[in-house]
Amino acid sequence: MENTRKHFPVLHQYIYANTASAGLLSEPLMNWRQEHDLDFLIGGSKMKTKSMQELLPATKETVARFFGSKIENTALVQNFSLGLNILLEGLNTESHILLVKDDYPSVNWPFECRGFQLDYAELDGQIEENILDKLRGKKFSVLALSLVQWASGIKLEMGFLKKVKEEFPDLVIIADGTQYCGTEQFNFEESPLDVLGTSAYKWLISGYGNGFMLFKDHVRHLSKVQTTGFYSSNINLDGRDDISFAKHFEPGHLDTLNFGSLKFSLEYLEKLGMSKVEQHLKMLSQKSKSAYNSLGLLNDDILKRNSHSTIFNISGGDEVFKKLTDEGVLASQRGNGIRMSFHFYNNESDIDDTVKILQSVV
């Protein structure tokens, strides 16, 4: 992974601990984007038509291959928030929904604004037990949550969700993978998830304005989605009444620059090898947890969990955050702490350097 650092110029001037906010743009992707727009500059509509006919279908094929989904159940969307809102427009408003308290607003708000029957599992170190207690206490139609929590980095393992699905086979699990996808190997069809939506600008390092929604076959019977447009029919004037479920999520044109960037970055990650990325991030997670714990900066909810993401919310106010910023550390203030997040382009020295800075102020 060390050799990849040269592809990310930001790392030459900062300690980048902020992928949970925005993934970095790589030089190879920038070069591809420049070539794309140069082709548009000199080719105009001829280039765009060709890209829409060839690049966009190829992007969908790449997403399906990378995440183990069926192409016909894969939709390209500009972001997770848009995809989820389209899905919920067709969901029965009498559905009983279980959410996680204080989950990412773009997960909870769309449900809260539509009149569903809602309940919440507490977000703490026993989140798995809290979810099971709620599910066993009353009947729910849907469990909707983030696979990795945006502020704390608490991660729900697929093994746990498989147990949930085994105990509650009729429960529809809708997941936001924005803080998860791109951190480990994953196969959607083999997973317990029914719906997975993701914005790809963080851990998939694809830039802004691109994402996807993945569905299991049966989901088309659960949500009567009405969103549509000419692009949903694949530009077929006679196709209005013959639109597949996933194409309802693509009512209008898709930008070939943004979705071509998604294809490029997924192929970049494939070349790196997701098994290597996963192994590297596990090492960074363990090192971060040990290092920040040695300074007394982690709460008990994190310390008592066996596994964690590479997102850590450490104790520290404005003074600590200013010190980190002044020393060239890019991170984010979230809640009452400072969120540090590390990706494959980070190394152990990044963590060691943040520890040295923190030792001077805590």
C-alpha positions as CSV (number, residue, x, y, z in Angstrom):
1,M,0.0,0.0,0.0
2,E,2.9,2.3,0.6
3,N,3.5,2.7,-3.2
4,T,0.0,4.1,-3.6
5,R,0.8,7.2,-1.6
6,K,2.5,8.8,-4.6
7,H,-0.9,8.8,-6.4
8,F,-2.3,11.2,-3.8
9,P,-0.5,14.6,-3.7
10,V,-2.4,15.7,-0.6
11,L,-0.3,13.3,1.4
12,H,2.8,15.2,0.6
13,Q,1.6,18.2,2.6
14,Y,-0.9,16.9,5.1
15,I,-1.6,14.0,7.4
16,Y,-4.9,13.0,5.9
17,A,-7.2,11.6,8.6
18,N,-10.5,12.7,6.9
19,T,-11.6,10.0,4.4
20,A,-14.9,9.7,6.4
21,S,-15.6,13.2,5.2
22,A,-14.1,13.0,1.7
23,G,-12.0,10.4,-0.1
24,L,-8.9,11.7,-1.9
25,L,-8.7,12.3,-5.6
26,S,-5.9,10.3,-7.2
27,E,-3.6,11.6,-9.9
28,P,-4.5,8.7,-12.2
29,L,-8.2,9.5,-11.9
30,M,-7.5,13.2,-12.5
31,N,-5.7,12.3,-15.7
32,W,-8.6,10.2,-16.8
33,R,-11.0,13.0,-16.1
34,Q,-8.9,15.5,-18.0
35,E,-8.8,13.2,-21.0
36,H,-12.6,12.7,-20.8
37,D,-13.3,16.4,-20.9
38,L,-10.8,17.0,-23.6
39,D,-12.6,14.4,-25.7
40,F,-15.8,16.2,-25.0
41,L,-14.2,19.5,-25.9
42,I,-13.2,18.3,-29.3
43,G,-15.9,15.7,-29.9
44,G,-19.1,17.4,-28.6
45,S,-22.2,15.3,-28.8
46,K,-20.5,12.6,-30.8
47,M,-18.3,11.8,-27.8
48,K,-21.1,12.1,-25.3
49,T,-23.5,9.9,-27.2
50,K,-20.8,7.2,-27.5
51,S,-19.9,7.5,-23.7
52,M,-23.6,7.2,-22.7
53,Q,-24.0,4.2,-24.9
54,E,-20.8,2.4,-23.8
55,L,-19.3,4.0,-20.7
56,L,-22.4,4.0,-18.5
57,P,-23.4,0.4,-19.2
58,A,-19.7,-0.6,-18.6
59,T,-19.8,1.3,-15.3
60,K,-22.9,-0.6,-14.2
61,E,-21.2,-3.9,-15.1
62,T,-18.2,-2.9,-13.1
63,V,-20.3,-2.0,-10.0
64,A,-22.1,-5.3,-10.2
65,R,-18.9,-7.3,-10.6
66,F,-17.1,-5.4,-7.8
67,F,-19.9,-5.8,-5.3
68,G,-21.4,-9.1,-6.4
69,S,-24.8,-7.9,-7.5
70,K,-27.0,-8.7,-10.5
71,I,-26.6,-6.1,-13.3
72,E,-30.4,-5.9,-13.7
73,N,-30.7,-5.1,-9.9
74,T,-28.0,-2.4,-10.0
75,A,-28.9,1.3,-10.3
76,L,-26.5,4.2,-10.8
77,V,-27.6,7.2,-8.6
78,Q,-25.9,10.5,-7.9
79,N,-25.9,9.8,-4.1
80,F,-27.3,7.5,-1.5
81,S,-29.8,10.1,-0.2
82,L,-31.5,10.4,-3.6
83,G,-31.7,6.6,-4.0
84,L,-33.2,6.0,-0.6
85,N,-35.8,8.7,-1.1
86,I,-36.9,7.2,-4.4
87,L,-37.2,3.8,-2.8
88,L,-39.3,5.1,0.2
89,E,-41.7,6.8,-2.1
90,G,-43.0,3.4,-3.1
91,L,-42.9,1.7,0.4
92,N,-46.1,1.1,2.3
93,T,-46.5,3.9,4.8
94,E,-47.9,1.4,7.3
95,S,-44.6,-0.4,7.4
96,H,-43.0,-0.6,10.9
97,I,-39.4,0.6,10.7
98,L,-36.5,0.0,13.1
99,L,-33.8,2.7,12.9
100,V,-30.7,3.3,14.9
101,K,-30.8,6.4,17.1
102,D,-28.5,9.2,16.0
103,D,-27.7,7.4,12.7
104,Y,-26.6,9.5,9.7
105,P,-29.4,12.0,9.0
106,S,-29.7,10.9,5.4
107,V,-30.7,7.4,6.7
108,N,-33.2,8.5,9.4
109,W,-34.7,11.7,8.1
110,P,-36.3,10.2,4.9
111,F,-38.2,7.7,7.1
112,E,-39.1,10.3,9.8
113,C,-40.6,12.6,7.2
114,R,-43.0,10.1,5.7
115,G,-45.3,8.9,8.5
116,F,-43.9,5.4,9.0
117,Q,-44.3,3.7,12.3
118,L,-40.8,4.1,13.8
119,D,-38.8,2.8,16.7
120,Y,-35.1,3.2,17.5
121,A,-32.3,1.0,18.8
122,E,-29.8,2.7,21.0
123,L,-26.4,3.5,19.5
124,D,-23.7,2.4,21.9
125,G,-21.2,-0.4,22.4
126,Q,-24.0,-3.0,22.6
127,I,-25.7,-1.9,19.4
128,E,-26.2,-5.6,18.3
129,E,-28.0,-6.5,21.5
130,N,-30.1,-3.4,21.3
131,I,-31.2,-4.2,17.8
132,L,-32.1,-7.8,18.7
133,D,-34.0,-6.7,21.8
134,K,-36.1,-4.4,19.6
135,L,-36.7,-7.0,16.9
136,R,-37.7,-9.6,19.5
137,G,-40.1,-7.2,21.3
138,K,-42.4,-6.4,18.3
139,K,-42.8,-7.1,14.6
140,F,-40.9,-4.9,12.2
141,S,-41.1,-4.7,8.4
142,V,-37.8,-3.0,7.8
143,L,-34.4,-2.5,9.6
144,A,-32.6,0.5,8.1
145,L,-29.1,1.5,9.2
146,S,-25.6,2.5,8.4
147,L,-23.1,-0.4,8.2
148,V,-20.5,1.9,9.8
149,Q,-21.6,4.8,11.9
150,W,-20.5,8.2,10.6
151,A,-19.5,9.9,13.8
152,S,-18.2,7.0,16.0
153,G,-17.0,4.4,13.5
154,I,-19.0,1.6,15.2
155,K,-19.2,-1.1,12.6
156,L,-21.9,-3.8,12.2
157,E,-20.4,-7.1,11.0
158,M,-22.1,-9.1,8.2
159,G,-22.0,-12.1,10.5
160,F,-24.3,-10.4,12.9
161,L,-26.7,-9.3,10.2
162,K,-26.8,-12.8,8.8
163,K,-27.9,-14.0,12.3
164,V,-30.6,-11.3,12.2
165,K,-31.8,-12.5,8.8
166,E,-31.9,-16.1,10.0
167,E,-34.0,-15.3,13.0
168,F,-36.2,-12.8,11.1
169,P,-36.3,-14.0,7.4
170,D,-39.1,-11.6,6.4
171,L,-37.3,-8.5,7.7
172,V,-36.1,-6.2,5.0
173,I,-32.6,-4.9,5.7
174,I,-31.8,-1.6,4.0
175,A,-28.2,-0.5,4.5
176,D,-26.2,2.7,3.9
177,G,-22.7,1.6,2.8
178,T,-21.2,5.0,2.3
179,Q,-18.8,4.6,5.2
180,Y,-18.3,0.9,4.5
181,C,-18.0,0.1,0.8
182,G,-14.3,0.2,-0.2
183,T,-13.0,-1.0,3.1
184,E,-13.3,-4.8,2.8
185,Q,-14.3,-7.6,0.4
186,F,-18.1,-7.8,0.0
187,N,-20.6,-9.8,-2.1
188,F,-24.1,-8.4,-2.1
189,E,-25.9,-11.5,-3.4
190,E,-24.3,-13.6,-0.6
191,S,-25.0,-11.0,2.1
192,P,-28.1,-10.7,4.3
193,L,-28.9,-7.2,2.9
194,D,-31.9,-6.6,0.8
195,V,-30.9,-3.1,-0.3
196,L,-27.5,-1.4,-0.2
197,G,-27.0,2.2,-1.2
198,T,-23.8,4.0,-1.3
199,S,-22.3,7.4,-2.1
200,A,-18.9,6.7,-3.7
201,Y,-17.0,9.9,-2.8
202,K,-15.5,8.6,0.5
203,W,-13.9,5.2,0.7
204,L,-14.4,4.4,-3.0
205,I,-12.4,7.5,-3.8
206,S,-14.5,8.2,-6.9
207,G,-15.2,11.9,-6.5
208,Y,-18.6,13.6,-6.0
209,G,-21.9,13.0,-7.8
210,N,-21.8,9.2,-8.2
211,G,-23.1,6.3,-6.2
212,F,-25.3,3.2,-6.6
213,M,-28.2,1.2,-5.3
214,L,-28.2,-2.6,-5.2
215,F,-31.3,-4.7,-4.7
216,K,-32.3,-8.4,-4.2
217,D,-34.8,-9.8,-6.6
218,H,-37.8,-9.6,-4.3
219,V,-37.4,-5.9,-3.4
220,R,-39.3,-4.9,-6.6
221,H,-42.4,-6.5,-5.0
222,L,-42.0,-4.5,-1.8
223,S,-41.7,-0.9,-3.1
224,K,-44.0,0.4,-5.8
225,V,-41.6,3.0,-7.1
226,Q,-43.2,5.5,-9.4
227,T,-40.2,7.7,-10.3
228,T,-39.6,7.6,-14.0
229,G,-38.3,9.5,-17.0
230,F,-37.1,9.0,-20.5
231,Y,-33.7,7.6,-19.5
232,S,-35.6,4.9,-17.4
233,S,-36.8,3.5,-20.7
234,N,-33.3,3.5,-22.2
235,I,-34.5,6.3,-24.5
236,N,-37.3,4.3,-25.9
237,L,-40.5,6.2,-26.7
238,D,-42.5,3.1,-26.5
239,G,-41.0,1.9,-23.2
240,R,-42.9,4.0,-20.6
241,D,-44.8,1.0,-19.3
242,D,-42.0,-1.5,-19.5
243,I,-39.4,-0.2,-17.1
244,S,-37.5,-2.5,-14.8
245,F,-37.4,-1.8,-11.1
246,A,-33.8,-0.6,-11.0
247,K,-34.3,1.8,-13.9
248,H,-36.8,3.7,-11.9
249,F,-33.8,5.0,-10.0
250,E,-32.3,6.4,-13.2
251,P,-35.1,8.8,-14.6
252,G,-32.8,11.3,-16.2
253,H,-29.4,11.4,-17.8
254,L,-26.3,10.4,-15.9
255,D,-23.1,12.3,-16.2
256,T,-20.4,10.3,-17.9
257,L,-17.6,12.2,-16.1
258,N,-18.9,11.3,-12.7
259,F,-19.9,7.8,-13.4
260,G,-16.8,7.1,-15.5
261,S,-14.9,8.2,-12.4
262,L,-16.7,5.5,-10.4
263,K,-15.7,2.9,-12.9
264,F,-12.1,4.1,-12.9
265,S,-11.8,4.0,-9.2
266,L,-13.4,0.6,-8.8
267,E,-10.9,-0.8,-11.3
268,Y,-8.1,1.0,-9.4
269,L,-9.2,-0.8,-6.2
270,E,-9.5,-4.1,-8.0
271,K,-5.9,-3.7,-9.1
272,L,-4.8,-3.0,-5.6
273,G,-6.7,-6.0,-4.4
274,M,-9.5,-5.6,-1.9
275,S,-8.1,-8.4,0.3
276,K,-4.9,-6.3,0.7
277,V,-6.9,-3.2,1.4
278,E,-9.0,-5.0,4.0
279,Q,-5.9,-6.5,5.7
280,H,-4.2,-3.0,5.7
281,L,-7.2,-1.3,7.3
282,K,-7.5,-4.0,10.0
283,M,-3.9,-3.2,10.9
284,L,-4.5,0.5,11.0
285,S,-7.7,0.0,13.0
286,Q,-5.9,-2.0,15.7
287,K,-2.9,0.4,15.8
288,S,-5.2,3.4,16.1
289,K,-7.3,1.9,18.8
290,S,-4.2,1.0,20.9
291,A,-2.5,4.3,20.3
292,Y,-5.5,6.5,21.1
293,N,-6.4,4.4,24.1
294,S,-3.0,4.8,25.5
295,L,-3.7,8.5,25.7
296,G,-7.2,8.0,27.2
297,L,-8.9,9.4,24.2
298,L,-11.5,6.6,23.5
299,N,-14.7,5.9,25.3
300,D,-15.7,2.5,26.7
301,D,-18.2,1.9,23.9
302,I,-15.3,1.6,21.5
303,L,-12.8,-0.2,23.8
304,K,-15.1,-3.1,24.7
305,R,-15.9,-4.0,21.1
306,N,-13.9,-6.7,19.4
307,S,-13.7,-5.1,16.0
308,H,-14.0,-1.6,14.7
309,S,-13.6,0.4,11.5
310,T,-10.8,2.9,10.9
311,I,-13.0,5.8,12.0
312,F,-12.3,6.9,15.6
313,N,-13.9,9.7,17.5
314,I,-11.3,10.9,20.0
315,S,-11.8,13.2,23.0
316,G,-10.8,16.8,22.3
317,G,-12.3,20.2,22.0
318,D,-11.5,23.3,19.9
319,E,-8.0,23.7,21.3
320,V,-7.0,20.1,20.4
321,F,-8.6,20.4,17.0
322,K,-6.8,23.7,16.3
323,K,-3.5,22.1,17.3
324,L,-4.0,19.2,14.9
325,T,-5.0,21.5,12.1
326,D,-2.0,23.8,12.8
327,E,0.3,20.8,12.6
328,G,-1.1,19.7,9.2
329,V,-3.6,17.1,10.3
330,L,-6.9,17.1,8.3
331,A,-9.7,15.7,10.4
332,S,-13.3,16.6,11.4
333,Q,-15.1,17.7,14.5
334,R,-18.1,15.5,15.1
335,G,-20.2,15.6,18.2
336,N,-18.1,16.3,21.3
337,G,-14.9,14.9,19.8
338,I,-12.6,14.8,16.8
339,R,-13.2,12.2,14.1
340,M,-10.0,10.6,12.7
341,S,-10.3,8.3,9.8
342,F,-7.7,6.3,7.8
343,H,-7.7,4.6,4.4
344,F,-5.4,2.4,2.4
345,Y,-3.2,5.4,1.5
346,N,-2.5,6.0,5.2
347,N,0.4,4.3,7.0
348,E,1.5,3.6,10.5
349,S,3.6,6.8,10.5
350,D,0.4,8.9,10.1
351,I,-1.0,7.4,13.3
352,D,2.3,7.8,15.1
353,D,2.6,11.4,14.1
354,T,-0.9,12.2,15.3
355,V,-0.1,10.6,18.6
356,K,3.0,12.8,19.0
357,I,0.9,15.9,18.3
358,L,-1.9,14.8,20.7
359,Q,0.6,14.1,23.5
360,S,1.5,17.8,23.5
361,V,-2.0,18.9,24.3
362,V,-3.8,16.2,26.2
